[in-house]
């Protein structure tokens, strides 16, 4: 017998679905835009590089180190940042993080040497460290585990969309200001025009976000009750022997295995984010605007595939193969891009497959942690796993730059990334199915 919710005429299932649709509409669009600019500010150095290296007389290796040193700051402050968030609440801390990193990202326009580039990139990583893991924790306050795949996918669709919009936008800025204006070169205008909106979005968080359902007026009392009942039932249904404290997290080998898996996923993601414009340029295209528009193609494919994969994972309540298959796509695509060097159309098709697989792996990964972390340990656990994965952000750009300087191409680096993606597949399939069902 199906029970109805008093005063609504809807069944409990329909009332729950309506409540979570409302939460999605009220929360996801704003944090989606925030994450969009998060990624624009993180990877626009890939476009600035097209002119900045000549302007500052920097080598490919120096650029790779500067792109990667961001993640040393990110890794160093990821865990402390999430612990602060747990103490003072998401709204105030996330607003602080976003405003500060926006200012630092904008300040990259003042770079005049490699050491200054390194320092500002490190400080930007330090400021930004808690944003993504903080958002993961924030979403667990609003969605049960079996709805988090869709919620995370909609939120993280900002990553491929940042490529869809960011490529043409960054390419257009670089093209329009190619001759300089008001004493600034094109790459300096890029940091200015893509950094300042982040500051405004950070301040807007204080207006648009609330820490939890008890503080919002757009949910009725009945909707709040429905939501809390579902969240509690979901927690009660989680596997036993979860990590209940940060000490439990550190002692649990499965958490470190999840961190290694996330490292494998992020290795492909950051290689694509930081080097896609250069790979396209190496295929024979020289005009910055053309490179910008072509770089959007893989991200369009990724955006569509990511949404479909997230919905499928939630609908079937299956996690392992929904992550393993995208990692296999990343391996095949990166290997294909290396083999198709000098064949622009085929290389772009391979990069589209790789981008779709790698980026889809990000939102499909995070629901896995529900099988290992209790609500008390989620802030520290998510921060630790995220920090382990972000080590790839330092190692991979530097490795690709070093290999390119040493060999004159990126093919060997792409083969290394294929191996890491296949290692990730193995780590996914080692996870017991009952832990992530």
N, C-alpha and C positions, 0 to 999 in steps of 0.2 A: 504494500500500500504506500502510495506517495503522499507525503505530508505537505501541506501548504503553510506558508509563512503568514501569520496573522496580519491583516491590514493590507496585504499586497495582492492576494489572489494567485501568487506564483508558488510553484513547488520550491522546496529547499534548494534543489539543484539549479533551477532557473534564477532564484534570488542570489545564489552565490555567484553564478556566472555574470549576472548584471552588476553585482557589487565590484567584482574584479575588472569588468570592462570599464566601469567608472573610474576606478583607481588608475587603470592604464591610461585613460584619456587625460586625467588630471596631473599625472606625474611624468609619464614617459616623454612627452614632447619636449618639455623644458630641459630635462637632464640629457635627452638626446642631443639637443643643440649644444649644450655645454660640452658633451663628449666629442661632438663634431669639431669644435674649436680646440679641444684638448689635442686631438690628433693632428689638426692643421698646424698648431704651434709646435708639435713634436717633430713632424716630418718635413716641414717646409724648408729645412736646411738642405733637403735633397734637391730642391729647385734652386735655392740660393747658391748651392755649390757650382752650378753651371757657369756662374760669373765670378763668384766670391773667391774661388781659388786663384784665378788669374789676378784679381784685384789685390789680394793680400799675399800673393806669391807662396801659397800653401801647396804641399804635395797631397796626393791621394791618401797616403798613409796618415798624414796630419789631419786631414778631414775625417777619415774613419775614426781616429782617436777622439776627435772633438765631438763627432756624432755619438760615439759610444760613452764618453765620460759623463754625459747626462745621466746614464744609468747607474754610475757609481753613487751619485747623490741620491738617486731614486731608491737604490737598494739600501743605502745607509739609513734612510729616514722612513722607509715604508712601514716597518713595525712600530716604531715610536708614534708615528702619525696616527695609525689606526687605534692605538691604545689611548691617545688623546681624544680621538673621536668618540670612543666608548665612554669617556669621562664627561665631556662637555656637550655631546650631542652632534649629530651629522650636520644640521643646518648651518650653525655658526662656523664649524671647523671647515666644512667644504667651501663655504663662501670665502673664508680666509685663504685657503689653499689656492682657489682659482684666481682671486684678485692678485695675489702675490706672484704666481707664475705668469700671469698675463703681463705684469709690469716687467718681469725679468726677460720674458720672451721678446717683448718690444725693445728692450735695451740691447738686444743683439745687433741692432742697427749701428751701434757705436763701436763694434769690433774693429780693431785696426791691426791686430796681430794674432798669431796662433795662441799664445798664452792667454790673452783676454778672451778669446773664443772658448778655450777650455774652461776658464773660471765661470763665465756666464752660463755655459751649458751645464756645468756641475751644479751651480746654485739653482738653476731652473729645475733640474731633476730633483733636488732636495725639496723645493717648494711643492712640486707636483706629486711627490711620492704617495701621499695618502688618498689621492682623488679616486682612482679606479677601485682599489680595495675598499675604500670607504663607501663607494656606490654599491659594490657587491653586498656589503653588510646592510646598507640602507634598504636595498630591494628585498632582503630576507625579512625585513620588518613588515612588508606589505603583501608578499606573495608566498603561498605554500610551495614546497619543493616541486610538485608536479605542474606548477604554472611558471616556474622560474625560467624554464627553457625559452618560452615565448617572450617573457619579460626581458631576459638578458639579450635575446636576439634583437628585439626591437630597439633596445638601448644601444647595443653594440653594432647595430647596422650603421651607426654613425661612422664606423671605421671605413667600410668600403665607400660610403657616401662622401666621406672626406676626400677619398681619391677621385670619385666622380666629379665633385665640385672643385676640390682643391687643385687637381691637375690643371684643368682649364683656367681656374682663377689665378693660380700661381704663374702659369705660363703667360697669361694675358698681362699680369702685372709686370713680369720680367720683360715682356715684349714692348709694352706701352712706355715703360720708363727706361728702355735700353740705352737711351742717350743721356740719362740722368735728368734730374729736375730739382731745383731749389738746393743744390749742393749735395744731393743724395743720389747714390747709384741705384740701379734697379733692385739689387738684392737687399739694399737697406729699406727701400719702400715696401718690399715684400714683408719684412719683419714688422714694420710699422703698421701696415694696413691689416695684417692678420693677427696682430697682437693686441691692439687696443680693444676690439670687441670682447675679448676674453675678460678684460677688467670689468666691463659693464655687466657681463653675464654673471660674474662672481658676486658683484654687489646685488644683482637681482635675485640671487638665491635667498637672501634674507627676506625677500618679499614673497616669493613663490613657493618655497619649500617649507615643510613642517617635519618635525622629528618622527612623529608617528600618528596613527589615526585619531588618538585622543585629542589632538590639537587642531584638527581640521573641522571646518563648518560645512563642507560639501558632501559629507557622508551623514546619513540619518543615524539615529540611535540604533535602529534595527540593522542597518548595514554594518555599523561598527561591531555589533554583537555577532552578526553572521561571520564577519571577517575574523574576529578573534577566536571564535569557536573552531573555525577551519584551520587556522594557524596552530592552535593548541593540539587539535587532533593530528595534524601533520607531524608535529614534534613528537607526540606520543607514539606514532607509527614508525619513527626512524629506527634503524638497527640499534641494538644494544651495544655496550662497550664503546660508546663514542668518547672522544677526548673532551673532558669536562673542564680543563684548565690549560693554560699555556704550557705548563710543565708536561702535561700529558701529550700535548701537540709535539713538543720537541723530542719526546722519547718514542714517538710512534713512527716506525719505519715506513708505514704506508703514506704518511704525510710527506716524507722526504721523496718517496717515489712519485707522488703527485707533483711535487715541485720539479722533479726531473722531467716528467711528462710535459709540464707547462713550459719548461725550458725548450724542449724539442719543438713545441708548437710555435713559440715566440721566435725561434731561430728563423723559421721560414717567413714569418710575418715581418720581422724587422729587415731582413734581407730585401724583401719586396718593397717595403716602405721607403727605405733609404737609397736603394739602388735601381729601382724601376726606371726613373728618368734616364739614368746613365746607360742602362742596358738597352733601352729604346734608341738612345743616341748612338750607341755602338752598332746598332743594326742599320745605320745609314741616314738617320734623320738629324738635322742640325738646327732647324728653326725652333726656338723655345715654345712658341704657341702651338706648333704642330706636335711637339713632344708632349705638351700639356694635354691636348685633346686625345692623343693616342693612349696616354697613360690612364685616361678615364675608363677605357674599354674593359680592362680586367676587373676594375672595381664595380662596374655595372653588373657584370656576370656574377661577381661575388655577392653583391647586395641581394640579388634575386635568389641565389642558391642558399644563402644564409637564412633568409626568412623561411623558405620551404623546409630546410633541414631542421630548424628549431621547432616548427609546428609538428613535423613528423615525429621528432623525438618525444615531445610532450604527449602527442596523441597515442603513440604506441607504448609510452612509458618505458623506453629502451634507450640506454645511454652509450654503451660501449661501442657497438658497431656504427652508431650515428656519429661517433668521433673518429673511429678507426678509418672509415671510408674517406672522409675529408683529408686525413693525413696521408692516405695512399694517393689521393688526387694531388696533394702538394708535392709528393715525391715524383710522381709521373710528370707533372707540369714543369718542375724545376729541371729535371733531367732532360725533358724535351726542349726546354729553352736553351740548355747548353749544347745539345746536339744540333739545334737549328740556328746556331750563330751564323749571321750573314744571310739568313732567309727571313726577312722582316715579318711577313704574314704568318708563317708557321711559328716563329718565335713568339709573336703576340698571342697566338692561339694557345700555345703552351703556357705562357705567363698568365693567361686568363684562367686556365684550369688550376694552376698553382695558387693563384690569388684566391679563387673561390674556395679551394680546400683549406688553405692556411687560415684565412680569416673566419671561415665558418667554424673552425676548431675552437676559437676563443669562447664564444657563448655556450658551445656544447660541452666545454670542459667544466665550467664552474658548477653546474648542478651536481657533478660527481662528489663535491666536497661535503654535501649534505649527509652522505653515508658515513662520514668520519668525524664531524665536528658538532658538538652540542651548542645551543645558543650562547652558553657562557664562554665558549672557546672560539666562537666564529670570528671575532675581530682579530685576535692574534693569529689564528690559524690561516685565515685568508691572507693576512699581510705577509706571513712567512712564505706561503706557497707562491704568492705573487712576486715577492722579492727574489726567490730562487729562480722563477721564470724570467725575471727581468735581467738576470745576469747575461742572458742572450743579447739584450739590447746593447751591452758594452762590448761583448766578445765578437759578435757577428759583424757589425759594421767595420770594426777594426780589422778583422780577419779578411773580409772581402777586399778592403782597401789594400792591405798588405799583399794579398795574392794578386790583385790587379797590377800593382806596381812591379811585382816580381815576375809575372808571366805576360803582362800586356793585355790580359783579358779576364773575364769573370767566369769562364767555363769551369775551371777547377774548383772554384769556390762553390758553384752551383752543385757540383757532384758531392761536395762535403755536406751540403744542406740536404741532399737526397738521403744520405746515410742517416742523418739526425731525424728526418721525418719517419724513416722506417723503424728506427729505434723507438720513436713515439708510438707507432702502431703496436709494437711488442709490449710496451708498458701499459697501454690501454687494455689489451686483451688479457693481461695478467690480473686485472682487477676482478674480484669475484662478482658475478652477475647479481647476486642477492644484495650486495652492498649498494648498488646504484640503480636498482629497479625502480 
